[in-house]
Amino acid sequence: MKTKFKLFAIIMVIATIASLISACGSKGSATDSQKKEDFTFAMSGLYPPFNYKDNAKLVGFDVEIGNALAKKMGMNPKPVTNPWETILSALKADRFEAVIGSMAITDDRKKEVGFSDPYYDSGAQVFVKKGNDGIQTADDLKGKKIGVVVSSTYEDLAKKYTDKVSTYNSDVTALQDLLVKGRLDAVITDKLVGMYAINQNDLSIQPVGKPLSLDHMGIAIKKDNKALLKKVNKALEEIKEDGTYAKISKKYFGADINK
């Protein structure tokens, strides 16, 4: 009888151990399947409504587009900030996988990095203080003091009209300086950004004429990371087709800026 009892106890112990091992194995498998690769993407964080800080949280159109792309690719989104003037150098140094920061696709930049298909287009707009009738066309910019964001395509554009170009880290700061007597005559920046800044900050500023140029904004990725570029383009196409892109766009601009 004792022998049978001991045998039964041994069998129960073995069964319990096997059950625990099986449970641990299952838990580990579930954890592994849930673990996602990070998709770290950078921006200046100073470009509302595209990317900016709200109560220390990074938000904006670019952030939500990046999050949506990561979801489509089955990755974990990690938006980060980096100074705009060094953002491509940081990308090439593997600080992050992509730049989703409203970066215009240019021939010079294409020499350094790869670009996705454009995810929106926008124009370079001239803004002046309300009541400033001295600037009504692009020709009126000649010799004037113009403010732009540092290392932007607008800086190169402004230099075609004048050598009096002041650079800023933020479009909002540049636009506000239009209201400081004698500091700036005009600001050249993205039309959507300028209009948003004026409305949000109740600035006595107005756009002048039609946009000076049209920029195609793309997602910058290291040249040798062709696999990620392919995945990003596929995900971008998918969020445009399933309505995700339109939903994000309408949240910030009241319309689908992809159309």
Secondary structure, DSSP 8 states (H G I E B T S, - for coil): -HHHHHHHHHHHHHHHHHHHHHHHHHHHHHHHHH---EEEEEE-SEETTTEEEETTEEESHHHHHHHHHHHHHT-EEEEEE--GGGHHHHHHTTS-SEEEEEEE--HHHHHHSEE-S-SEEEEEEEEEETT-TT--SGGGGTT--EEEETTSHHHHHHTTT-S-EEEES-HHHHHHHTTSTTT-SEEEEEHHHHHHHHHHHT-SEEEESS-S-EEEEEEEE-TT-HHHHHHHHHHHHHHHHSSHHHHHHHHHHSS-TT-
